[in-house]
Amino acid sequence: MRHFVSISYDGTAYSGWQRQPNATTVQAVIEDKLSLLTGYPTDITGCGRTDAGVHSQGYVFHVDLCSGQFPLDTLRYKLDQMLPNSISVSAIRPVRHDAHARFDALSRSYVYHIHTKKDPFKGSYSSFLPLAKHADEDLLHQVGRLILRTTDFATFCKTKTDVKTTKCDVTESRWEIHDNQLSYYITANRFLRGMVRLIVGTSLQVALNKLSLADLERAVSIGEKPKHILSAPPNGLVLYKITYPDELYATDSSSS
């Protein structure tokens, strides 16, 4: 029986989500613990890849489990207890047999947090970027609106990726600025490798007058990377919400 599992994780100690040889990843840790718990090799498929050091509050993966081995509440509790403190399990829900955590997602939402005043309580989940206090707020908002109008994100895609298209449907792109805290929110149907961090870093370059808005608009229009494009550090980035069609979730009568 297929299930969607919702988790949160602190990505600081991990080399991203996806299992890799000779590296500790979130996927590998969960698969190893699930295999111990179920008694058979258990593979999982995530809703997407997060880079090294990136966090998530609402990550979803799917897994096929033997029916009736554990009540779902017991399975959630046992898995949660077996995982390190950096990973928590919030829910396990039965879904249709063909539901896919990655391909069936309607949207994904990220937030990137920046603090401009030194704060020991924010370092793990917000990037300390003191120069950002000089950022032109109007320019930040203009770049946010530019991203909302953009359909092809080749400019904001890391090189050497195997994607077939760099087009994304962005439905939210906005900055919230309060005192010493800047937060960038973005929602889209899909994201390219490194896309959000490149958008944030380049937005700051524009807002600090190190890159003109006109040059960025030109680069985006032709899919090139401007000279002063910059990727923001990973620790400020959090994947916080994934949405799926309601019909994916199985009822009691259809989940067996």
SERO-4910 file (N, C-alpha, C, O; in steps of 0.05 Angstrom, whole numbers):
BEGIN
 pado doro    nc1    nc2    nc3   cac1   cac2   cac3    cc1    cc2    cc3    oc1    oc2    oc3
  Met    A     17    -24      0      0      0      0     18     25      0     37     26     15
  Arg    A     11     44    -16     27     69    -18     17     89      2     -7     92      7
  His    A     37    104     14     31    124     33     48    149     27     70    148     17
  Phe    A     36    172     34     51    197     35     60    202     63     44    200     82
  Val    A     85    208     67     96    214     94    105    243     95    121    251     78
  Ser    A     95    258    114    103    286    117    124    289    139    121    278    161
  Ile    A    146    302    133    168    305    152    178    334    153    172    350    135
  Ser    A    193    339    174    209    364    175    238    356    181    243    336    194
  Tyr    A    256    372    171    284    366    177    302    391    177    297    410    162
  Asp    A    322    390    194    343    410    195    365    399    177    377    379    183
  Gly    A    370    413    155    388    403    135    418    408    140    435    402    123
  Thr    A    424    420    163    452    429    168    472    407    165    493    410    153
  Ala    A    466    383    176    485    361    177    484    343    152    498    323    151
  Tyr    A    467    350    133    462    332    110    472    343     84    472    367     80
  Ser    A    481    325     66    489    333     39    465    333     21    466    322     -1
  Gly    A    444    346     30    419    347     14    401    324     19    405    308     37
  Trp    A    379    323      3    359    302      7    368    275     -5    366    255      8
  Gln    A    377    276    -30    380    251    -46    403    234    -37    425    244    -31
  Arg    A    398    208    -35    419    189    -28    443    191    -47    440    193    -71
  Gln    A    467    191    -35    492    194    -50    512    175    -38    512    169    -14
  Pro    A    531    165    -54    553    149    -43    571    166    -26    578    188    -33
  Asn    A    579    155     -3    599    168     14    589    195     25    606    213     29
  Ala    A    563    198     29    553    223     40    528    217     57    513    198     51
  Thr    A    524    233     78    500    229     94    478    247     83    480    271     82
  Thr    A    456    235     75    433    250     64    408    242     80    406    222     93
  Val    A    388    260     77    362    255     91    349    229     81    340    213     97
  Gln    A    348    226     55    336    202     43    349    176     54    336    157     62
  Ala    A    376    176     54    390    152     63    384    145     92    380    122     99
  Val    A    383    165    109    378    161    138    350    149    141    346    130    157
  Ile    A    330    161    127    302    151    131    299    123    119    287    106    132
  Glu    A    311    118     96    309     91     84    321     70    102    311     48    106
  Asp    A    344     76    114    358     57    132    340     51    156    338     28    164
  Lys    A    328     71    168    312     67    192    286     53    185    277     35    200
  Leu    A    274     60    162    249     46    153    254     17    148    238      0    154
  Ser    A    277     11    136    283    -17    130    287    -33    156    278    -57    157
  Leu    A    299    -22    176    301    -35    202    274    -39    214    269    -60    226
  Leu    A    257    -19    212    230    -20    224    212    -41    211    198    -56    224
  Thr    A    213    -42    184    195    -60    170    206    -88    167    191   -107    164
  Gly    A    232    -90    168    244   -116    165    250   -124    136    258   -147    131
  Tyr    A    247   -105    118    253   -110     90    263    -85     77    257    -63     87
  Pro    A    279    -86     55    290    -62     43    267    -44     34    249    -52     20
  Thr    A    268    -19     43    247      0     38    257     25     25    272     40     37
  Asp    A    250     29      0    258     53    -15    236     74    -13    212     68    -11
  Ile    A    245     99    -14    226    121    -13    231    140    -36    253    141    -47
  Thr    A    211    155    -44    213    174    -66    204    202    -57    181    205    -48
  Gly    A    222    221    -57    216    247    -47    202    266    -67    201    260    -91
  Cys    A    191    287    -56    177    307    -73    196    324    -89    187    340   -106
  Gly    A    221    322    -83    241    338    -97    268    336    -83    270    324    -62
  Arg    A    288    349    -94    314    349    -82    319    376    -68    313    397    -79
  Thr    A    330    375    -44    340    399    -31    370    397    -29    381    376    -26
  Asp    A    384    420    -32    413    421    -32    423    417     -4    409    418     16
  Ala    A    449    413     -2    463    410     24    457    435     41    460    458     32
  Gly    A    450    430     66    445    452     85    418    465     84    412    482    100
  Val    A    401    457     65    374    469     62    355    453     80    357    429     84
  His    A    335    467     92    317    456    111    289    452     99    283    462     77
  Ser    A    272    437    113    245    434    104    226    431    128    232    416    148
  Gln    A    203    444    127    182    441    147    159    425    137    141    418    152
  Gly    A    158    419    112    135    406    100    142    387     78    127    386     58
  Tyr    A    164    373     80    172    355     59    154    330     58    144    321     79
  Val    A    150    319     34    133    295     31    148    275     14    160    281     -7
  Phe    A    147    250     23    157    228      6    136    206      5    119    204     23
  His    A    137    189    -16    119    166    -16    135    140    -12    158    138    -19
  Val    A    121    121     -1    133     95      6    112     74      3     89     78     10
  Asp    A    119     50     -6    102     27     -8    107      9     16    130      0     20
  Leu    A     86      4     32     89    -12     57     70    -36     56     49    -34     44
  Cys    A     78    -57     69     60    -80     72     36    -73     88     38    -61    110
  Ser    A     12    -80     78    -13    -72     91    -15    -86    118    -11   -110    120
  Gly    A    -23    -71    138    -29    -82    164     -6    -89    182    -11   -100    204
  Gln    A     19    -83    174     41    -90    191     41    -74    217     47    -85    238
  Phe    A     35    -48    214     32    -31    238      8    -12    233      3     -5    211
  Pro    A     -7     -6    254    -26     17    252    -10     42    245     13     45    254
  Leu    A    -22     60    230     -7     83    220      4    100    243     26    111    241
  Asp    A    -12    104    264     -3    120    287     22    107    300     40    121    308
  Thr    A     22     80    301     44     66    313     69     68    295     91     73    305
  Leu    A     65     66    269     86     68    250     99     96    251    123     99    252
  Arg    A     82    116    252     92    144    253    109    148    279    130    159    278
  Tyr    A     98    138    301    112    141    327    139    126    327    159    138    335
  Lys    A    139    101    318    163     85    318    185     98    300    208    100    307
  Leu    A    177    106    276    196    117    257    206    144    269    230    149    267
  Asp    A    189    160    280    197    185    291    218    181    314    237    196    316
  Gln    A    214    160    330    232    155    352    259    144    342    279    150    355
  Met    A    259    130    320    284    119    310    301    139    295    326    136    294
  Leu    A    289    160    284    304    180    269    318    199    288    310    203    311
  Pro    A    340    211    278    354    231    295    337    256    300    317    260    287
  Asn    A    345    272    319    330    295    327    327    315    304    309    333    305
  Ser    A    344    313    284    343    332    261    321    325    241    316    341    223
  Ile    A    307    303    245    286    295    227    262    286    243    264    270    262
  Ser    A    238    297    237    214    290    251    192    282    232    192    292    209
  Val    A    175    263    240    153    254    223    127    264    234    120    259    257
  Ser    A    112    279    218     87    292    228     62    277    219     42    278    233
  Ala    A     63    262    197     38    248    188     45    226    168     65    229    152
  Ile    A     30    205    168     31    184    147      2    179    138    -15    173    154
  Arg    A     -2    183    111    -29    181    101    -30    161     77    -12    163     60
  Pro    A    -49    143     76    -52    126     53    -61    142     28    -77    161     30
  Val    A    -50    134      5    -57    148    -20    -63    127    -41    -59    103    -37
  Arg    A    -72    136    -64    -77    118    -87    -51    103    -94    -29    113    -89
  His    A    -54     80   -105    -30     63   -111    -11     76   -131     12     70   -132
  Asp    A    -22     95   -148     -5    108   -168      3    136   -160     14    151   -177
  Ala    A     -3    145   -136      4    172   -127     34    175   -126     49    157   -119
  His    A     44    199   -134     73    203   -136     80    229   -121     69    251   -128
  Ala    A     97    228   -102    103    251    -85    115    274   -101    111    297    -95
  Arg    A    130    267   -122    143    288   -139    125    298   -161    120    322   -164
  Phe    A    115    279   -177    102    287   -202     73    296   -198     62    310   -215
  Asp    A     61    289   -176     33    297   -171     31    322   -155      8    332   -150
  Ala    A     53    334   -146     52    359   -131     42    381   -148     51    385   -171
  Leu    A     22    396   -138     12    419   -152     30    444   -149     33    459   -167
  Ser    A     41    447   -125     58    470   -120     77    464    -97     72    447    -80
  Arg    A     99    479    -96    118    478    -74    123    507    -66    125    525    -82
  Ser    A    126    511    -40    131    538    -29    156    539    -13    160    522      5
  Tyr    A    173    558    -18    198    563     -3    197    590     10    184    608      0
  Val    A    212    593     31    217    619     43    247    621     49    260    601     57
  Tyr    A    258    644     44    287    649     50    288    671     70    279    693     65
  His    A    301    666     93    303    685    114    331    697    116    351    683    113
  Ile    A    332    723    119    357    738    123    354    756    147    334    769    151
  His    A    375    756    164    376    776    186    401    793    183    422    783    176
  Thr    A    398    819    188    420    838    183    434    846    209    455    859    208
  Lys    A    423    838    232    435    844    258    443    818    270    426    799    271
  Lys    A    467    815    280    477    791    292    458    780    313    451    794    331
  Asp    A    450    755    310    431    742    329    438    713    331    434    698    312
  Pro    A    447    704    355    455    676    358    432    656    356    437    632    353
  Phe    A    408    666    358    384    648    357    373    644    329    354    629    325
  Lys    A    385    658    309    374    656    282    393    643    263    386    638    240
  Gly    A    418    637    271    438    629    253    433    604    237    441    601    214
  Ser    A    418    585    249    413    559    235    393    561    213    394    546    193
  Tyr    A    373    579    216    351    579    197    347    606    184    326    612    172
  Ser    A    367    623    186    366    649    173    395    657    167    413    652    184
  Ser    A    400    669    144    427    677    137    434    704    147    419    723    144
  Phe    A    457    707    161    466    732    171    480    747    149    503    740    142
  Leu    A    467    767    138    478    782    115    476    812    122    457    825    114
  Pro    A    495    822    137    493    850    147    491    871    125    478    892    130
  Leu    A    503    866    102    501    885     80    473    889     70    466    909     58
  Ala    A    456    869     75    428    870     65    412    893     78    391    901     68
  Lys    A    422    904    100    408    926    113    409    951     95    393    969     99
  His    A    428    951     76    429    974     58    414    969     32    414    986     14
  Ala    A    400    947     30    385    940      5    362    959      0    348    967     19
  Asp    A    359    967    -24    337    984    -32    311    968    -33    308    950    -50
  Glu    A    293    974    -15    268    957    -13    252    958    -38    240    938    -46
  Asp    A    250    981    -51    235    983    -76    246    966    -97    231    953   -113
  Leu    A    273    965    -99    285    948   -119    280    918   -113    276    902   -132
  Leu    A    281    911    -88    275    883    -81    247    875    -90    242    854   -102
  His    A    228    893    -85    200    888    -94    197    887   -124    182    871   -135
  Gln    A    213    903   -138    212    903   -167    223    876   -178    212    865   -197
  Val    A    244    867   -166    255    841   -175    234    819   -169    231    800   -185
  Gly    A    221    821   -146    200    801   -139    179    800   -160    169    779   -168
  Arg    A    171    824   -170    150    825   -191    161    815   -218    146    803   -233
  Leu    A    187    820   -223    199    809   -247    198    778   -247    192    766   -268
  Ile    A    204    766   -225    204    737   -223    175    727   -228    172    706   -240
  Leu    A    156    741   -218    128    733   -221    120    734   -251    102    719   -259
  Arg    A    132    751   -266    126    754   -295    142    734   -312    135    730   -335
  Thr    A    162    722   -300    181    705   -315    169    677   -319    156    667   -301
  Thr    A    174    665   -342    165    638   -347    189    619   -351    187    595   -344
  Asp    A    211    629   -361    235    612   -366    257    621   -346    265    644   -347
  Phe    A    266    602   -330    285    609   -309    313    598   -314    327    591   -295
  Ala    A    321    597   -339    348    588   -346    369    605   -332    391    595   -325
  Thr    A    364    631   -328    382    649   -315    388    640   -286    410    644   -276
  Phe    A    368    628   -273    370    621   -245    372    591   -241    362    580   -222
  Cys    A    385    577   -259    389    549   -258    419    542   -257    434    552   -273
  Lys    A    427    526   -237    454    517   -236    462    502   -262    445    489   -274
  Thr    A    487    504   -270    496    490   -293    499    460   -288    498    451   -265
  Lys    A    502    444   -309    505    415   -307    482    401   -294    485    384   -277
  Thr    A    458    410   -301    434    396   -292    421    381   -316    426    387   -339
  Asp    A    405    361   -309    394    343   -330    364    350   -336    350    332   -346
  Val    A    355    374   -330    327    381   -334    322    384   -364    339    393   -379
  Lys    A    298    377   -372    290    379   -400    279    407   -407    279    415   -430
  Thr    A    269    421   -387    259    448   -391    265    465   -367    267    455   -345
  Thr    A    270    491   -372    275    510   -350    251    528   -345    253    548   -332
  Lys    A    228    520   -356    204    535   -351    190    527   -325    188    503   -319
  Cys    A    181    547   -310    167    543   -285    143    562   -284    145    585   -294
  Asp    A    122    554   -270     99    571   -266    100    582   -238     92    568   -219
  Val    A    109    606   -235    111    619   -208     86    634   -202     77    651   -217
  Thr    A     73    628   -179     48    641   -172     51    659   -148     32    674   -140
  Glu    A     74    659   -135     80    677   -112    109    684   -113    126    667   -116
  Ser    A    115    710   -110    143    720   -109    142    747    -95    135    767   -107
  Arg    A    149    747    -69    146    772    -54    166    773    -31    175    752    -21
  Trp    A    173    797    -24    191    803     -1    175    814     22    157    831     18
  Glu    A    181    805     46    171    818     70    195    828     86    214    814     90
  Ile    A    193    853     94    216    866    107    206    879    133    189    897    132
  His    A    217    871    155    210    882    181    236    886    197    249    866    205
  Asp    A    242    911    203    266    917    219    291    904    208    300    910    186
  Asn    A    302    885    223    327    872    215    322    845    202    341    829    199
  Gln    A    298    840    193    291    814    181    280    818    153    262    833    149
  Leu    A    291    803    133    281    802    106    274    774    100    289    755    105
  Ser    A    250    770     88    242    743     81    230    744     53    214    761     46
  Tyr    A    239    724     37    230    722      9    213    697      6    222    675     13
  Tyr    A    188    700     -4    169    678     -7    165    672    -37    161    691    -52
  Ile    A    167    647    -44    162    640    -72    148    613    -74    154    594    -59
  Thr    A    128    612    -91    112    587    -96    112    582   -126    108    601   -142
  Ala    A    116    557   -134    115    550   -162    108    520   -165    107    505   -146
  Asn    A    101    513   -190     95    485   -195    119    467   -194    117    443   -188
  Arg    A    143    479   -199    168    464   -199    191    484   -195    188    508   -200
  Phe    A    214    473   -186    237    490   -182    262    477   -195    264    452   -195
  Leu    A    280    493   -205    305    483   -216    326    482   -195    323    494   -173
  Arg    A    347    467   -200    369    464   -180    381    491   -174    392    505   -191
  Gly    A    380    498   -148    393    523   -139    377    548   -146    387    570   -142
  Met    A    353    545   -156    337    568   -167    331    589   -146    336    613   -150
  Val    A    321    581   -123    312    601   -103    337    616    -92    335    640    -89
  Arg    A    358    602    -86    382    615    -75    394    635    -96    404    656    -88
  Leu    A    393    628   -121    403    646   -142    384    671   -144    394    693   -148
  Ile    A    358    667   -142    340    689   -143    345    708   -119    346    732   -123
  Val    A    348    697    -95    352    714    -72    378    729    -74    379    753    -69
  Gly    A    400    715    -80    426    728    -82    427    749   -103    438    771    -99
  Thr    A    415    744   -126    415    764   -148    396    787   -141    402    810   -149
  Ser    A    374    782   -127    357    804   -118    372    823   -101    369    848   -103
  Leu    A    389    813    -83    405    830    -66    426    845    -82    431    868    -76
  Gln    A    437    833   -102    456    847   -119    443    871   -132    456    892   -134
  Val    A    419    868   -142    404    890   -154    398    911   -133    403    935   -137
  Ala    A    389    903   -109    380    921    -88    404    936    -76    401    957    -63
  Leu    A    428    925    -79    453    938    -69    467    953    -92    490    962    -88
  Asn    A    454    955   -115    465    970   -138    491    958   -149    508    973   -159
  Lys    A    493    932   -146    516    918   -158    509    906   -185    526    897   -200
  Leu    A    483    906   -191    473    896   -217    448    912   -223    430    915   -206
  Ser    A    446    923   -247    423    940   -253    399    922   -259    401    900   -269
  Leu    A    375    933   -252    351    918   -258    348    914   -288    338    893   -297
  Ala    A    356    933   -304    354    931   -333    371    908   -343    363    893   -361
  Asp    A    395    906   -332    413    884   -341    402    857   -333    404    837   -348
  Leu    A    389    855   -309    377    830   -300    353    823   -318    350    800   -327
  Glu    A    337    843   -325    314    838   -342    323    828   -370    311    810   -381
  Arg    A    344    840   -380    355    831   -406    365    802   -404    359    786   -422
  Ala    A    380    796   -383    391    769   -380    368    749   -378    370    727   -391
  Val    A    347    755   -363    325    736   -360    311    732   -387    302    710   -393
  Ser    A    308    754   -402    294    752   -428    307    734   -448    294    722   -465
  Ile    A    334    731   -446    349    714   -465    360    689   -452    374    674   -465
  Gly    A    355    686   -426    364    661   -412    393    660   -406    405    638   -403
  Glu    A    406    683   -403    434    684   -396    438    691   -367    420    700   -353
  Lys    A    462    686   -357    469    693   -329    485    719   -330    505    720   -343
  Pro    A    475    739   -315    490    764   -314    517    761   -299    520    742   -284
  Lys    A    535    779   -304    562    777   -292    561    775   -262    577    761   -250
  His    A    543    790   -249    543    792   -220    521    775   -207    512    782   -185
  Ile    A    513    753   -220    493    735   -208    506    722   -183    530    716   -184
  Leu    A    491    718   -163    502    708   -137    482    688   -125    458    693   -125
  Ser    A    492    667   -113    475    647    -99    477    653    -69    499    655    -58
  Ala    A    454    655    -56    453    660    -27    461    635    -12    458    613    -23
  Pro    A    471    637     12    478    613     28    454    595     33    431    604     32
  Pro    A    459    569     37    437    550     39    421    551     65    397    544     65
  Asn    A    433    560     87    420    557    113    395    574    117    379    568    135
  Gly    A    391    594    100    367    611    103    343    600     88    321    612     90
  Leu    A    346    578     73    325    568     56    309    546     69    320    527     79
  Val    A    283    548     68    265    528     79    243    522     59    229    540     50
  Leu    A    240    496     53    216    487     38    194    482     58    197    465     76
  Tyr    A    172    498     57    153    496     79    125    486     71    109    481     89
  Lys    A    120    482     46     93    472     39     93    459     12    104    469     -8
  Ile    A     80    435     10     74    421    -15     44    417    -17     32    408      3
  Thr    A     32    422    -40      4    418    -43     -1    396    -64     13    394    -84
  Tyr    A    -22    380    -58    -30    358    -76    -60    358    -80    -75    370    -64
  Pro    A    -69    346   -102    -98    344   -106   -111    326    -84    -99    306    -76
  Asp    A   -134    334    -75   -147    319    -53   -153    290    -62   -153    272    -45
  Glu    A   -158    286    -88   -166    259    -96   -143    239    -95   -148    215    -98
  Leu    A   -119    248    -89    -97    228    -86    -99    212    -60    -90    189    -59
  Tyr    A   -112    224    -41   -113    211    -14   -135    190    -14   -158    195    -20
  Ala    A   -127    166     -5   -145    143     -6   -165    144     17   -158    153     39
  Thr    A   -189    135     12   -208    131     33   -204    104     45   -188     88     34
  Asp    A   -216     98     67   -213     72     80   -220     49     62   -207     28     62
  Ser    A   -240     53     45   -249     31     27   -231     27      3   -231      6     -9
  Ser    A   -215     48     -4   -199     46    -28   -169     43    -22   -153     41    -41
  Ser    A   -162     44      3   -133     44     10   -122     16     13    -98     13     16
  Ser    A   -138     -4     12   -128    -31     16   -121    -44    -11   -112    -67    -11
***
